């Protein structure tokens, strides 16, 4: 089933820089304290084919199940090579589907909703999920809300109408320019991809740009066998 975000959501008011992510300096009553932005166990690094490394501050204080899923799949190299299959100008860039068409996920069970107070502002990273059909019953709506798995999206601009309807689990705090450079389309004609994903605590190497495709010798043509593409 295709993972979709409503295109009818209204654009939120005001722009916020990813670098000014909600840094909570003192405890707030009823809320768990987030990890510091220097905690390498909660920094997700995405090396993109658009030219650099994106640093995402993970928020296990509000979405512990999704954060744990991200760490598990990252350490299994699940995200390496996956494309951004749905990228909408003025909205968001979506990835995390090994099929590359929005219909897939990992082999792990779906996760329950972890809606929170975190807003869908520029640079917010949120869990994609199935959409409920129009006129859905409460049971159908609940099933859709609890269908997050491996897919995620990164906001280009605020879309506050998504708040408490999708589970925000992180925020871009570095390299947003590489997210902005992801080609648009549904799907893009030439999609960007995640070259490698890392957890900073695992001491990854420095960003390495993807190797360019090898050119064919003059006079030769690429041959595609039936069923290979």
Sine and cosine of phi, psi and omega as CSV:
sin_phi,cos_phi,sin_psi,cos_psi,sin_omega,cos_omega
0.00,0.00,0.72,-0.70,-0.10,-0.99
-0.95,0.31,0.69,-0.72,0.03,-1.00
-1.00,0.01,0.89,-0.46,-0.10,-1.00
-0.78,-0.63,0.49,-0.87,0.18,-0.98
-0.93,-0.36,0.64,-0.77,-0.04,-1.00
-0.89,0.45,0.78,-0.63,0.07,-1.00
-0.99,0.15,-0.07,1.00,-0.01,-1.00
-1.00,-0.03,-0.04,1.00,0.00,-1.00
-0.90,0.44,0.66,-0.75,-0.04,-1.00
-0.98,0.18,0.57,-0.82,0.00,-1.00
-0.94,0.33,0.77,-0.64,0.04,-1.00
-0.93,0.36,0.37,-0.93,-0.05,-1.00
-1.00,0.02,0.73,-0.69,0.11,-0.99
1.00,0.01,0.56,-0.83,0.03,-1.00
-0.95,-0.32,0.60,-0.80,0.03,-1.00
-0.76,-0.65,0.72,-0.69,0.00,-1.00
-0.95,0.31,0.68,-0.74,0.05,-1.00
-0.85,0.53,-0.53,0.85,-0.03,-1.00
-0.92,0.40,-0.31,0.95,0.01,-1.00
-0.98,-0.18,0.63,0.78,0.00,-1.00
-0.81,0.59,0.44,-0.90,-0.06,-1.00
-0.88,0.48,0.99,-0.12,0.02,-1.00
-0.99,-0.14,0.93,-0.36,-0.08,-1.00
-1.00,-0.07,0.93,-0.36,-0.07,-1.00
-0.99,0.13,-0.42,0.91,-0.03,-1.00
-0.71,-0.71,0.48,-0.88,-0.03,-1.00
-0.88,0.48,0.57,-0.82,0.08,-1.00
-0.92,-0.38,0.72,-0.69,-0.06,-1.00
-0.82,0.58,0.77,-0.64,0.05,-1.00
0.99,0.10,-0.02,1.00,-0.01,-1.00
-0.87,-0.49,0.62,-0.79,0.10,-0.99
-0.96,0.28,0.51,-0.86,0.02,-1.00
-0.97,0.22,0.77,-0.63,0.02,-1.00
-0.95,0.31,0.37,-0.93,0.06,-1.00
-0.93,0.36,0.44,-0.90,0.08,-1.00
-0.91,0.40,0.41,-0.91,-0.01,-1.00
-0.95,0.30,-0.05,1.00,0.08,-1.00
-0.99,-0.13,-0.02,1.00,-0.03,-1.00
-0.97,0.22,0.97,-0.25,-0.11,-0.99
-0.90,0.43,-0.41,0.91,0.04,-1.00
-0.93,0.36,-0.31,0.95,0.00,-1.00
-0.87,-0.49,0.54,0.84,0.15,-0.99
-0.88,-0.47,0.88,-0.47,-0.01,-1.00
-0.98,-0.18,0.82,-0.57,-0.05,-1.00
-0.94,-0.34,0.82,-0.57,0.05,-1.00
-0.91,-0.42,0.91,-0.41,0.10,-1.00
-1.00,0.04,0.93,-0.38,-0.11,-0.99
-0.98,-0.19,0.47,-0.88,0.05,-1.00
-0.94,0.35,-0.15,0.99,0.03,-1.00
-0.99,0.15,0.04,1.00,0.20,-0.98
0.84,-0.55,0.03,1.00,-0.02,-1.00
-0.12,-0.99,-0.13,-0.99,-0.09,-1.00
-0.97,-0.23,0.74,-0.67,0.07,-1.00
-0.97,-0.23,0.76,-0.65,0.03,-1.00
-0.96,-0.29,0.84,-0.55,-0.03,-1.00
-0.89,-0.46,0.83,-0.56,0.06,-1.00
-0.99,0.14,0.92,-0.40,-0.02,-1.00
-0.99,0.13,0.51,-0.86,-0.09,-1.00
-0.84,-0.54,0.97,0.25,0.05,-1.00
-0.91,0.41,-0.25,0.97,0.02,-1.00
-0.94,0.34,-0.41,0.91,0.00,-1.00
-0.91,-0.42,-0.43,0.90,-0.04,-1.00
-0.67,-0.74,0.90,0.44,-0.09,-1.00
-0.89,0.46,-0.58,0.82,-0.04,-1.00
-0.94,0.34,-0.68,0.73,0.00,-1.00
-0.94,0.35,-0.61,0.79,0.03,-1.00
-0.90,0.44,-0.68,0.74,0.03,-1.00
-0.90,0.44,-0.62,0.79,0.05,-1.00
-0.89,0.46,-0.70,0.71,0.02,-1.00
-0.86,0.51,-0.71,0.71,-0.01,-1.00
-0.90,0.43,-0.70,0.71,-0.01,-1.00
-0.87,0.49,-0.77,0.64,-0.04,-1.00
-0.93,0.38,-0.59,0.80,0.03,-1.00
-0.89,0.46,-0.70,0.72,-0.02,-1.00
-0.95,0.32,-0.30,0.95,0.13,-0.99
-1.00,0.03,0.02,1.00,-0.03,-1.00
0.91,0.41,0.39,0.92,-0.02,-1.00
-0.87,0.50,-0.65,0.76,-0.13,-0.99
-0.99,0.13,-0.20,0.98,-0.05,-1.00
-0.91,0.42,0.86,-0.52,0.03,-1.00
1.00,-0.03,-0.11,0.99,-0.03,-1.00
-0.97,0.26,0.63,-0.78,-0.08,-1.00
-1.00,-0.04,0.27,-0.96,0.21,-0.98
-1.00,0.01,0.97,-0.23,-0.19,-0.98
-1.00,0.01,-0.28,0.96,-0.05,-1.00
-0.61,-0.79,0.94,-0.34,-0.12,-0.99
-0.71,-0.71,0.91,-0.41,-0.11,-0.99
-0.90,-0.43,0.85,-0.52,0.01,-1.00
-0.83,0.56,0.72,-0.70,0.00,-1.00
0.96,0.27,0.17,0.98,-0.04,-1.00
-0.72,-0.69,-1.00,0.06,-0.13,-0.99
-0.33,-0.94,0.21,-0.98,0.10,-1.00
-0.86,-0.51,0.79,-0.61,-0.10,-0.99
-0.90,-0.44,0.66,-0.75,-0.01,-1.00
-0.52,-0.85,-0.17,-0.99,0.07,-1.00
0.99,-0.12,0.13,0.99,-0.01,-1.00
-0.95,-0.31,0.91,-0.42,0.00,-1.00
-0.90,0.43,-0.35,0.94,0.05,-1.00
-0.98,0.18,-0.40,0.92,0.03,-1.00
0.98,0.21,0.23,0.97,-0.01,-1.00
-0.78,-0.62,0.09,1.00,0.02,-1.00
1.00,-0.01,0.00,1.00,-0.08,-1.00
-0.97,-0.23,-0.07,1.00,-0.14,-0.99
-0.92,-0.38,0.01,-1.00,0.03,-1.00
-0.23,-0.97,-0.21,-0.98,0.05,-1.00
-0.99,0.13,0.07,-1.00,0.05,-1.00
-0.99,0.12,-0.04,1.00,-0.01,-1.00
-0.99,0.16,0.36,-0.93,-0.03,-1.00
-0.90,0.43,0.46,-0.89,0.11,-0.99
-0.89,0.45,0.34,-0.94,-0.09,-1.00
-0.93,-0.37,0.52,-0.86,0.06,-1.00
-0.95,0.32,0.39,-0.92,0.04,-1.00
-0.87,0.50,0.60,-0.80,0.08,-1.00
-0.75,-0.66,0.86,0.52,-0.01,-1.00
-0.92,0.38,0.58,-0.82,-0.07,-1.00
-0.52,-0.86,-0.14,-0.99,0.01,-1.00
-0.98,0.18,-0.16,0.99,-0.04,-1.00
-0.93,0.36,0.74,-0.67,-0.07,-1.00
-1.00,0.01,0.37,-0.93,0.09,-1.00
-1.00,0.06,0.97,0.25,0.03,-1.00
-0.98,-0.17,0.07,-1.00,0.02,-1.00
-0.83,0.56,0.76,-0.65,0.00,-1.00
1.00,0.03,-0.15,0.99,0.05,-1.00
-0.91,0.42,0.60,-0.80,0.02,-1.00
-0.89,-0.46,0.83,-0.56,-0.16,-0.99
-0.73,-0.69,0.41,-0.91,-0.03,-1.00
-0.99,0.14,0.82,-0.57,0.10,-0.99
-0.97,0.24,0.47,-0.88,-0.01,-1.00
-0.47,-0.88,0.11,-0.99,0.06,-1.00
-0.94,0.34,0.50,-0.87,0.09,-1.00
-1.00,-0.08,0.63,-0.78,0.06,-1.00
-0.97,0.23,0.56,-0.83,0.02,-1.00
-0.93,0.37,0.36,-0.93,0.05,-1.00
-0.87,0.50,0.71,-0.71,-0.03,-1.00
0.96,0.29,0.42,0.91,-0.06,-1.00
-0.89,0.46,0.55,-0.83,0.11,-0.99
-0.96,0.29,0.29,-0.96,0.07,-1.00
-0.83,0.56,-0.58,0.81,0.01,-1.00
-0.92,0.38,-0.68,0.74,0.03,-1.00
-0.91,0.42,-0.64,0.77,0.02,-1.00
-0.90,0.44,-0.68,0.73,0.01,-1.00
-0.90,0.44,-0.65,0.76,0.02,-1.00
-0.89,0.46,-0.64,0.77,0.02,-1.00
-0.93,0.38,-0.66,0.75,0.00,-1.00
-0.89,0.46,-0.50,0.87,-0.06,-1.00
-0.98,-0.19,0.59,0.80,-0.08,-1.00
-0.88,-0.47,0.22,0.98,0.06,-1.00
-0.90,0.43,0.55,-0.83,-0.01,-1.00
-0.62,-0.79,-1.00,0.09,-0.02,-1.00
-0.86,-0.51,-0.30,0.95,-0.08,-1.00
-0.98,0.19,0.49,-0.87,-0.02,-1.00
-0.51,-0.86,0.24,-0.97,0.07,-1.00
-0.64,-0.77,0.49,-0.87,0.00,-1.00
-0.90,-0.44,0.78,-0.62,-0.08,-1.00
-0.98,0.19,0.75,-0.66,0.17,-0.99
-0.99,0.16,-0.64,0.77,-0.04,-1.00
-0.67,-0.74,0.30,-0.95,0.02,-1.00
-0.88,0.47,0.60,-0.80,0.11,-0.99
-0.57,-0.82,0.97,0.24,-0.17,-0.99
-0.94,0.35,-0.24,0.97,0.06,-1.00
-0.93,0.36,-0.20,0.98,0.07,-1.00
-1.00,0.08,-0.20,0.98,-0.07,-1.00
-0.86,0.51,0.67,-0.75,0.01,-1.00
0.87,0.50,0.38,0.93,0.11,-0.99
-0.80,-0.60,-0.30,0.95,0.10,-1.00
-0.70,-0.71,0.46,-0.89,-0.13,-0.99
-1.00,-0.06,0.98,-0.22,0.11,-0.99
-0.95,0.31,0.78,-0.62,-0.01,-1.00
-0.80,-0.60,0.07,1.00,0.00,-1.00
-0.12,-0.99,0.00,-1.00,-0.04,-1.00
-0.48,-0.88,0.73,-0.68,0.08,-1.00
-0.92,0.39,0.82,-0.58,0.06,-1.00
-0.87,-0.50,0.05,1.00,0.06,-1.00
-0.26,-0.97,0.61,-0.79,0.07,-1.00
0.99,0.15,0.37,0.93,0.00,-1.00
-0.88,0.47,-0.40,0.92,0.02,-1.00
-0.89,0.45,-0.47,0.88,0.03,-1.00
-0.98,0.22,-0.48,0.88,0.14,-0.99
-0.94,0.35,-0.69,0.72,0.01,-1.00
-0.86,0.50,-0.43,0.90,-0.06,-1.00
-1.00,0.06,-0.03,1.00,-0.01,-1.00
-0.91,0.42,0.79,-0.61,0.00,-1.00
-0.87,0.50,0.65,-0.76,-0.02,-1.00
-1.00,0.10,0.40,-0.92,0.07,-1.00
0.56,-0.83,0.28,-0.96,0.01,-1.00
-0.71,-0.70,0.93,0.37,0.12,0.99
-1.00,-0.04,0.25,-0.97,0.10,-0.99
-0.90,0.43,0.52,-0.86,0.03,-1.00
-0.90,0.44,-0.63,0.78,0.06,-1.00
-0.78,-0.62,1.00,0.06,-0.13,-0.99
-0.94,0.35,0.56,-0.83,0.20,-0.98
-0.97,0.25,0.34,-0.94,0.01,-1.00
-0.66,-0.75,0.31,-0.95,0.14,-0.99
-1.00,0.10,0.94,-0.35,0.00,-1.00
-0.93,0.36,-0.77,0.64,0.09,-1.00
-0.55,-0.83,0.53,-0.85,0.16,-0.99
-0.87,-0.49,0.62,-0.79,-0.07,-1.00
-0.64,-0.76,0.38,-0.92,0.30,-0.95
-0.98,-0.20,0.78,-0.63,-0.15,-0.99
-0.85,0.53,-0.52,0.86,-0.01,-1.00
-0.90,0.44,-0.31,0.95,-0.01,-1.00
-1.00,0.07,0.15,0.99,0.07,-1.00
0.80,0.60,0.87,0.49,-0.01,-1.00
-0.94,0.33,0.37,-0.93,0.09,-1.00
-0.94,0.35,0.20,-0.98,0.07,-1.00
-0.89,0.45,0.38,-0.92,0.00,-1.00
-0.83,0.56,0.72,-0.69,0.09,-1.00
-0.84,-0.54,0.85,-0.52,0.01,-1.00
-0.88,0.47,0.53,-0.85,0.02,-1.00
-0.89,0.45,0.56,-0.83,0.02,-1.00
-0.93,0.37,0.67,-0.74,0.04,-1.00
-0.92,0.40,0.50,-0.87,0.04,-1.00
-0.89,0.46,0.68,-0.73,-0.01,-1.00
-0.93,0.37,0.71,-0.70,0.02,-1.00
-0.98,0.21,0.63,-0.78,0.05,-1.00
-0.97,0.23,0.57,-0.82,0.07,-1.00
-0.84,0.55,0.52,-0.86,-0.03,-1.00
-0.84,0.55,0.74,-0.67,0.02,-1.00
1.00,-0.07,-0.21,0.98,0.02,-1.00
-0.99,-0.11,0.49,-0.87,0.02,-1.00
-0.84,-0.55,0.55,-0.84,0.05,-1.00
-0.95,0.32,0.71,-0.70,0.01,-1.00
-0.93,-0.36,0.81,-0.58,0.02,-1.00
-0.96,-0.28,0.86,-0.51,0.01,-1.00
-0.97,0.23,0.55,-0.83,0.01,-1.00
-0.81,0.58,0.73,-0.68,0.08,-1.00
1.00,0.09,0.02,1.00,-0.02,-1.00
-1.00,-0.07,-0.16,0.99,0.04,-1.00
-0.68,-0.73,0.00,0.00,0.00,0.00
